[in-house]
Amino acid sequence: MSHSLRVIFAGTPEFAASALAAIHEAGFPVPLVLTQPDRPAGRGMKLQASPVKRYAQEHGIAVAQPTSLRRAGKYLQEAAEAIDLLRATPHDVMVVAAYGLILPQEVLDIPTDGCINIHASILPRWRGAAPIHRAIEAGDAETGITLMQMDAGLDTGAMISEVRTPITPTDTTATLHDRLANLGAQLVVDWLTQLERTGQLPLTPQPTDGVTYAEKIGKHEAALDFRRPAVALARQIRAFDPFPGGAATLDGAQLKLWAAEPADGATLPEGAAPGQILDVSPAGVVVACGEGALRLTQLQKPGGKRLPAREFLAGMPLTAGQRFALPDTSAA
C-alpha cells in the first residue's frame, strides 16, 4: 500500500527507529530523516550512527544531523542550514520520537499539518526525558503511548490519541521499552492514515492536574540505599535495567545488581542492619532493608558478566553477615 502524505521523521534511539520503520514500511513517503550526530560508544569509543540513521541509510532515505535547531550561539549557522533544508524539502507533517533536540517554534511551524510527537507515557504524567524508567521506579500500575501535536513547551501539546499497557511485576525498562515502541509505531501509522484520509486530527488539551516530570537518568542514581524499603529497591533495579543498573559496594568491590524481588516471608533477625546479607542460596542473596528484605537474583562482579545468583556465587561466594556499604546521602 502506498500513501501520498509526506513525512519528515526526527528521532534517534531504537524506540524511534521502530516508528520510522513502521511509517516507511506502511508506504508513507519519507523524504528526510533528522537524527542526532554520531556519538562515540563502545570500548574503542568509535563514532557510531544512531539506530534511526542506520535504518534510514539502509533504506536510501536522506539524513541530516544538526547539532542544534536553535539559531543561537556557536550552532547558529548549522541550525540555519538545517532549517533551510526543512523548508526546501516538500513534506506535509513531521513525526518526532525521542529526538533529543529542542524544536523551536520556527521549526514546528514549517509542516502544513504540524509536528506529531510519540511520547512514552500517559500525559500529562511523566513529561520529559525518561518516562519509561520513572513509571517503573514510581510503581505505576500502567503506562502507555500518547500521540500529541507538538508546541514549544516540554511535552505540553494537545493530545491526539493514547494507548495503555499494564506494567507487570517483572517488567524492566528494556521489556517495557520494546512493548511501548511497538505500540507507538502502530498508533502513529494509524493516525497518519487518518490524517491523510480526513485532513485533520482530533486535539484534546492535556489535563492541568497530574503533571509529573521524568528527569533524565543519571549514573549516580545506580547506587542502592538499603535503608529504603525492599519494594522500592526492587522497582529501582527493574527501572534501571539496562541503564545504569543497580550498584552496591561489598568489601570494596562494586557489584552490579540486575534483578531482585522482595523476599516475602523473610524474617529479619533482631539487630539486622540495612545492607546486611541474611541468607545466601542458589535462589538468591537476601539482604536486609529499611523495610523488609530484598532477594538479589541476578548479579555481576567487576569485569564479569551478569549472571543468575547460582552461577554468580560459584565464582564469588558470599556469606551471611557480610554487609553492603550504604551510600553517603549527606550531600543529597
Secondary structure, 3 states (H helix, E strand, C coil): CCCCCCEEEEECCHHHHHHHHHHHHCCCCCCCEECCCCEEECCCCEEECCHHHHHHHHCCCCEECCCCCCCCHHHHHHHHHHHHHHHHCCCCEEEEECCCCCCCHHHHCCCCCCEEEEECCCCCCCEECCHHHHHHHCCCCEEEEEEEECCCCCCCCCEEEEEEEECCCCCCHHHHHHHHHHHHHHHHHHHHHHHHHHCCCCCECCCCCCCCEECCCCHHHHECCCCCEHHHHHHHHHHCCCCCCEEEEECCEEEEEEEEEECCCCCCCCCCCCCEEEEEECCEEEEECCECEEEEEEEECCCCCCEEHHHHHHHCCCCCCCEECCCCCCCC
